[in-house]
Amino acid sequence: MLPLVHHTVRLALAGMAWLPAGSYRPLHVPAGGERTAVAAYWLDREAVTRADFLAFVREHPSWRRSRVQTDLAEPAYLADWSGDLDAGSRAQLDEPVTGVSWFAANAYCVAHGKRLPTTDEWEYAAAASETRRDATGDAAFRRRLVALSQLRGTTFRNVYGVSGLHGVIWEWTADDRARHDAMHAGAREHDPAHDATCAAAALGAGDATNYAAFLRDALRAGLTAATANSHLGFRCAAG
């Protein structure tokens, strides 16, 4: 049963799915180890689109490509847009927006009364198949996710009603910024030559066959809050 919320809050949560409290096993927790609890929350059913972000930059000019502060986004920020307010053709407007920094994604969610999902929340949602809340123990499901990571525009809607979590478009999470800073600081304290962007960042995983999770972990290891990657988008959460 969905929680009771005020009418105005329901309007704000339109287009979002309700995910009940539960748990999942993070990549670096050994098989059979303690699972991480995740409180109930709301999550956008779809990734934020180019049309959505275009409306945002119209209302918030400081986030337009020509005006964004250089410390808040790399030069690749919205690089595939033809101009500040030209996000592409009618068909492209329905695609997930990419080339958006963590700062910009966070600002978008806050402006809409939401927030970025935590990594735990994102991974919890991503563990679900069309019929199961946690399908990570299914080898066929894991192989399918690897295949999807190479296909643009191919996805599925999971048991919660959330779509597009797996594919060639990766997504920001709320703690990516803090995670990156902590990872680099901690690793380099012991090894000044450590490179957290390499595959070694995924060592110690509890399931060595969960390749899709390895890929996500390696990507997150190399991000900074200003990163603007052509394959990196986002969605918002609430609650």
C-alpha positions in Angstrom: 0.0 0.0 0.0 1.3 3.5 -0.9 1.8 5.9 2.0 -0.8 8.6 2.5 0.5 12.0 1.3 -0.9 15.4 0.9 -2.5 16.3 -2.5 0.2 18.8 -3.3 2.9 16.3 -2.5 1.2 13.7 -4.7 1.5 16.2 -7.6 5.3 16.6 -6.9 5.7 12.8 -6.9 4.0 12.3 -10.2 6.1 10.1 -12.5 7.8 8.5 -9.5 7.6 4.9 -8.2 7.4 3.9 -4.5 10.0 1.5 -3.4 9.3 -0.3 0.0 12.0 -0.7 2.6 14.3 -3.7 2.0 18.0 -4.6 1.7 20.6 -5.5 -0.9 24.2 -6.8 -0.8 26.7 -4.2 -2.0 29.4 -5.3 -4.4 32.2 -5.3 -1.8 30.3 -7.3 0.9 31.4 -11.0 0.8 28.9 -13.6 -0.2 26.8 -14.4 2.8 27.8 -11.2 4.5 25.4 -8.7 6.0 23.1 -6.9 3.6 22.6 -3.1 3.6 19.2 -1.9 4.8 17.4 0.7 2.6 14.5 2.7 3.9 11.4 3.2 1.7 11.6 6.0 -0.8 10.4 7.4 -4.1 12.3 7.2 -7.4 11.7 8.6 -10.8 10.3 6.0 -13.1 12.4 7.4 -16.0 15.7 9.2 -16.2 15.5 13.0 -16.6 15.2 13.8 -20.3 16.7 16.4 -22.5 13.3 18.2 -22.6 13.1 18.1 -18.8 16.6 19.6 -18.4 15.9 22.2 -21.2 12.9 23.5 -19.1 15.2 23.6 -16.1 18.0 25.7 -17.8 15.3 28.0 -19.3 14.2 28.8 -15.7 17.7 28.7 -14.2 20.0 30.5 -16.7 23.1 30.0 -14.5 23.0 26.3 -15.6 23.0 27.0 -19.3 26.1 25.7 -21.2 27.5 29.2 -21.9 27.0 30.4 -18.3 27.8 27.5 -16.0 30.7 28.1 -13.6 33.8 26.2 -14.7 34.3 24.7 -11.2 30.7 23.2 -11.4 31.0 21.5 -14.8 33.7 20.4 -17.2 33.9 21.8 -20.7 32.0 18.8 -22.0 28.9 19.9 -20.1 25.9 19.6 -22.5 28.4 19.4 -25.3 25.9 17.6 -27.6 23.5 20.5 -27.5 23.7 22.9 -30.4 23.2 25.9 -28.2 22.1 26.9 -24.7 18.5 26.3 -25.5 18.8 23.8 -28.3 18.6 20.3 -26.9 18.1 18.6 -30.2 15.3 17.3 -32.4 11.8 16.4 -31.2 12.9 12.7 -31.0 16.1 13.6 -29.1 14.1 15.6 -26.5 12.7 12.3 -25.2 16.1 10.8 -24.6 17.9 10.9 -21.2 19.9 14.0 -20.8 23.7 13.4 -20.5 26.8 15.5 -20.2 25.5 16.9 -16.9 27.7 17.3 -13.9 26.9 16.1 -10.4 26.4 19.8 -9.4 23.9 20.3 -12.2 22.0 17.1 -11.5 21.8 17.9 -7.9 20.6 21.4 -8.6 17.9 20.1 -10.9 16.5 17.7 -8.3 16.6 20.3 -5.5 14.7 22.7 -7.8 12.0 20.1 -8.2 11.7 19.4 -4.5 13.6 16.2 -4.8 17.2 14.9 -4.4 19.6 12.5 -6.1 19.2 8.9 -4.9 22.0 7.5 -2.7 24.1 4.8 -4.2 22.4 2.3 -1.9 19.0 3.4 -3.1 20.1 3.2 -6.8 21.6 -0.2 -6.4 18.6 -1.5 -4.5 16.3 -0.5 -7.3 18.8 -1.8 -9.9 18.7 -5.3 -8.3 15.1 -5.8 -9.4 14.0 -7.6 -12.6 10.5 -7.4 -14.0 9.2 -10.0 -11.5 11.6 -10.1 -8.6 12.7 -7.4 -6.1 16.2 -9.0 -6.0 17.3 -10.9 -9.0 21.1 -10.5 -8.5 21.3 -14.2 -7.6 20.1 -15.1 -11.1 23.1 -15.7 -13.4 20.9 -15.2 -16.5 19.8 -11.8 -15.1 23.4 -10.8 -14.5 24.4 -11.7 -18.0 21.4 -9.8 -19.4 22.6 -6.6 -17.6 26.0 -6.9 -19.2 24.4 -7.2 -22.6 22.2 -4.2 -22.0 25.2 -2.1 -21.0 26.3 -2.2 -24.7 22.9 -1.3 -26.2 21.5 2.2 -26.5 17.8 2.6 -26.1 17.2 -1.0 -25.0 15.9 -1.4 -21.4 13.1 -2.9 -19.3 10.7 -1.8 -16.5 11.4 -3.6 -13.3 8.9 -4.9 -10.7 8.7 -1.4 -9.1 7.8 0.3 -12.4 11.3 1.9 -12.8 12.8 1.8 -16.3 16.2 2.5 -17.8 18.5 1.7 -14.9 20.6 -0.6 -17.1 22.0 0.4 -20.5 24.7 2.6 -22.0 23.5 5.6 -19.9 24.9 5.6 -16.4 23.4 7.7 -13.6 24.7 10.0 -10.9 24.0 9.2 -7.2 23.9 11.6 -4.3 27.1 10.3 -2.7 29.2 10.0 -5.8 31.0 13.2 -4.9 31.8 12.2 -1.3 32.7 8.7 -2.3 35.2 9.8 -5.0 36.9 12.2 -2.5 37.1 9.6 0.2 38.3 6.8 -2.1 41.1 8.9 -3.5 42.2 10.3 -0.1 42.1 6.9 1.7 43.8 5.0 -1.1 46.6 7.5 -1.6 47.3 7.8 2.1 48.6 4.2 1.8 49.8 4.3 -1.8 50.5 7.7 -3.4 50.6 6.1 -6.8 47.1 4.5 -6.4 44.8 5.1 -9.3 41.2 4.6 -8.2 39.9 4.8 -11.7 41.4 1.5 -12.7 39.8 -1.9 -12.4 41.6 -2.5 -9.1 39.0 -0.3 -7.5 36.6 -3.2 -7.7 38.8 -5.8 -6.0 37.3 -7.5 -3.0 33.8 -8.0 -4.5 31.6 -10.6 -2.9 30.4 -11.8 -6.3 33.1 -12.0 -9.0 30.5 -12.7 -11.7 28.5 -9.5 -11.1 30.2 -7.7 -14.0 27.5 -5.0 -14.4 28.2 -4.0 -10.8 31.9 -4.0 -11.4 31.4 -1.7 -14.4 29.3 0.8 -12.3 31.9 0.7 -9.5 34.8 1.4 -11.8 32.9 4.3 -13.4 32.0 5.9 -10.1 35.6 5.6 -8.9 36.7 7.9 -11.7 34.1 10.6 -11.3 34.5 14.1 -9.9 31.5 16.3 -9.1 32.3 18.4 -12.2 32.5 15.4 -14.6 30.4 15.8 -17.7 30.3 12.5 -19.5 28.3 11.8 -22.7 27.1 8.5 -21.2 26.2 9.9 -17.7 22.7 11.1 -16.8 20.5 11.0 -13.7 17.1 10.6 -12.1 15.7 12.0 -8.9 14.5 10.5 -5.6 12.4 11.7 -2.7 11.5 10.6 0.8 
